[in-house]
Amino acid sequence: MATRIGVAGTGRLGREHVRVLAGLDGVDFVACHDTNASCMREVAAANNATPFDTLDAMFDSVDAVSIVVPTTDHYSIAMRAIGKGLDVFVEKPVAASVAEAEEMLGAARLRGRILQVGHVERFNGAVEAVANRLGKPSFIEIHRLAPFTLRGTEVSVVGDLMIHDLDLLGYFLKEEPVDIRAKGASILTSSPDIVNVRLEYPSGCVANVTASRVTIAPMRKVRVFSPESYVSIDLLKGEASCYRKADGFEERVASLPDARVGGMAALLNLTDFIEIETVKPDRVEPLRKELDAFRHSVTTRALPPVTGEDGLSAVRLATQILNQMEQDAAS
């Protein structure tokens, strides 16, 4: 069954949505709309898509819509689309507030519509390759650092960048934090541009997450420590490595010579104790996998991999973090 999908917003990311959708099997019609008519028509012409001067006209011509506009407009456009009976993909964060996200989710449920949220790191080949190898994490450290751009400054760095990692934590741990401690600073905008958060979970796992949009060199790294393993994920490169205790680890450690003998530490070969596996993820574009998953859900009516509930959970946690920062600043 072929599907007709429209894209609301043809800016930097929206044009990528049009490009990917135009190349997907099972999508036989791609539409787009943007308030910048010249940009919209340029993107449409480059991807054999059909431009529409109004959202309502586009909505009347498609089965589903991908919403790639500033976060502050997610709610209004999604509610209009759901009201028209369309399935909806909305970029992260799902909405600018918990209340808006809850209302969007409620409307989608009432109308029986698909609501998928664009937490694209779930589709990063490195994440997919190691998601079932994390064991029971004791400590997770995440750094997401990026140079400053004007895009996304309508929200704090928590909603713009850290939201990806808050979703990954929910995906990995399947639980909500019981303690939140956060510090941040506004450097170039009126909202926090660099934030560090410490999250403690019911299982005992502690996560330390840093996000910055005022960094020269970009970095997107996740490190997961458990009693039996250490997993390192480079989201930017799409690479991952797994470190596990070798067979007979305890016996090998017990047989080590006393490091105090001779007044100097014994030199150790780590590979004698640790098995190191460099994971080779697939190189399929994450956005392609993400949008194809949306197409599949629209066609089959199956739940999407990243649901509206997932998007709501990430926004709720982001809001708790920002509220905690405000409380700390006021005290």
N, C-alpha and C positions, 0 to 999 in steps of 0.2 A: 504494500500500500504506500503510494507516494504521499508526501507531506508538503504543505505549503507553509513556509516560515517567513515572518517579517522581522526586521531588525530596527528597533527604535534607538537612534543615535548612531551616527557614522563618524565619530571622532577617532582618536588614535586606536582605541580598542574595538569600537564598533565596526570599523572598516575590516578588522581582522575577523570578526564574526561573519560579516557578509562574505568575505573570501572563503572561509572554511565551509560555511553552509552551502555555498555555490558548488563546492566540490564533493559534497557528501552523496553517497548512494542513498536513494530513498527520499531525497529532497528534490522535487521537480519544479519548484517555484520559489524564488527568493525575492522578497520585497524589502524596501528600506525607506525610512523617513528621518529627516533631521530639519531643525529650524534653520540651519545653514544650507540653503537650497543648492548653492554651487558645490559645496562639499558632498552633499548627498548625491547629486547627479554625477560627479566625478567618480565616486565609489561605485555607483550603480553601473556606469559605463565600463569600468575596469573589470567587473565581475559578472556581467550579463544578468544583473538584477534589475528589478523594476522599481523606480522611485515613485513615491506618493507624496503629494503636497500636504496632506493632512493625516494625522494618526487614524482617525475614524475611517477614512477611505482605505488605508492599509489594513486595518483590522477587519474590514468587510471582505478582504480578498485572501485572507490566510487562515490557517488552522491553529497556529501558535505564533508566539512572538518572543524574541530575545530583547531584553531591555538593557541597553548599554548607555545610560545617561548619567549625569551627576547623581550621587546618592540622594540628595534632597528631592529629586524627582521620581525616585523609584516607586514610592507609594502611590502617587496620583496616576501614573501611567499603568502600573500593574493592576490597580483597582478598575480602571477603565477597561483594560484588556480582559480581565476575569469577568467583568460585567457583560462583555460581549461574547462570553462563552469560550474564550481562548485559553489554551495551555500557555504557561508563562515560564520562561527562564529569566532570572534577574541576576545581574552581576552582584558581587559582594560589595559592601555588606547589604543584606537583603533590604534593609530600610534604615532610615536615619534615627529611629527610636524603637524601643521595645513595643510601645503601643501600636505604632504603624505596622511592625512586623506581625504582631498578633492579629491585627485586623486583616492583613493580607492573607495570612494562613487560614483564618476563619472563613474568609470569602472563597478561597480555593476549595476548602473542604465542602462548603455549602453547595457550590456549583459542580463539585466532582471534577475539578480541574487539576492538572499537573502543575506543581510549583517546584522548580529546581533552582538552586542557588549556586552562583558561580565561584565556589571555592576550588579553584583549578588545581591547587597543589595535591588534592586527592588523586589527580590523574597524572601527576609527575611519575615517570617511569621508575625513578629511584624509590619513591614512596610505595608504589605498588609492589615493587620487588622485595621490600623488607618488612612490610606491614605485619606479616604473620611470623616475623622472626624476633620480635621485640621482647618476648618473655613477659615478665611482670616488672615493669620499670620501677626503679627506685628514685632515679633522678633524670630529668630531661632539661637540656640546655638548648635554647634556640636564639640565634642571632639573625635578624633581618634588617640589613643596613642598606640604604639607598641614597643616591645624590638627590638634591632638592629639585623638584619640578613644580610647575604651577598646577599640574593635574592632581586632583584629589584633595586639594587644600580646603575644600568646603567642610571636611571632617578632620578630626585629630589623627595623628599617626597611628593611634590605636584602631580607629575605624578604617583607615586607609591601608595600612600595611600589617599591623599586628593581628588583625582579624583573621588573616590566613592561618596564623599559627595557633590562635585560639581554637579554630576549627580542627586543626590537626591534633591538638591535645584532646579534644572531645572524641575524635575518631580513634586515637590510640588507646585512651584510658577508659572510655565509656562511663565516665562519672564526672560530677561537678565538684569544683573546689570548695573546701570548707573554710579556707583562710586566704585572704588576698592582701598583699602589701605592694604598694606601687609608688614610684617616684618618677617625675618627668619634668621637662623644661620646654618652654616656648622660646625658640631661637629666631625663627624667621617669619612665623605667623602668630596669630593671636591664640592658637590652640597648641597643645603639646606637640612638639616635633621630635622629641626623643623621650622614650619611656622604658623603664625597667620594671618588671613585675615578678614577684615571687608568689607562686600558687602552691598551696598544700592540699592534697586530695585525701579522701577517706581511706584509701589503700595505704597511705603513708608516702606515696610518691610526692616529690617536690619538683616543681618546674620553675626554671628561671628563664624569663623571656625578655629579650631586648629588641626594640624596634626603633629605627632612626631614619629620618628622611633628610638629614643634614650631614651625610657622610660622603667623603670623596670616592672611596672604592666600594662598590656594591658587594654584599655578602648575604647569602641565604643558607645557613647551615643548621642542622638539627643533630644533636647528640643524645642518644638514649642509653642509659646505664641500668643494667639489671644485675642481680647476683651472679648470673651465669654468662652474661655477654655485654658487649658494648657495640652499638650500631652508630655509624657516622653517615649522615646523609648530606650531600651537597646539592641543594635544590636548584641552584643556578646552573650547575654543570650536568645535573641529572645523573649523578653517580652516587654509589653507596658502598660501604665496606662493613663487614661483620667480623667482630673479634670474639672468639669463644675460648673457654678453657679447654686445653687439650686433654685427651684421655690420660688418666693417671696424674692429673694436675697436683692433687694434694700430696701424692707420694713423691713427685718430682721436687716439690717445694720443700718437703721434709728432708730430702736428701741433700739439700744445699749445704755447702760448708758455712761455718760461722763467719759472718762478714767482719767480725771484730778481730779475727786472727790476722796478725801482721799489721793491725792498725789501719787497714784500708778495706773498703767494700769490695766484695767479689764482683767480677765482671760477669754479667748475665746476658745470655742470648734469648731475647723475648720469644722467638719462634720455637724455643724448646718447651715453652709452657702455654703458648697461645696459638690457636689456629686462626689464620687471617684469610678471609674470603673477600675478594673484590667482586662485587655483584655487577652483572652486566645487564642493565635495564633495557627495555625496548626504546627505540628512538622515535616513536610516533609522537607527533606534536600533541601536548596535553590538551590544548584547546580543541583539537579535532576529536579526541576521545571524549571530552566533556560534552561537546555539542552533539556528537553522535549518540551519546547516552540519552540526551534529551530527546532526540528524534526517536530513539527506540521506545522511550517511555510514552511519547505522544502516540506512537503507532500501536503499542501493545497494551497501554494503560497500566504498565508495571510502575511501581514506585521508582523514582529516580535515585541514583546513588547518593546524591546530596539533597535532602528533602528541605521543605520549608521549615520543618522543626529544627533541623540542623542549623539553618541560617538564623533562626530565632535564638537558639542557644548561644551562638557566637555573638550576636548583638547584645544579648542579655549580659554575658560575661564582660564584653567590652564596656558596657554601661556601668557595671559594678566596679570595674577598674577605674574608670574616670571619676565615679562618685567617691571612691576611696581616696584618690589623689586630691580631690577638692576638700574632703574632710581633713586630710593630713595638713593641707596648706592652711586651712582655717584654724587649726589647733595651735 
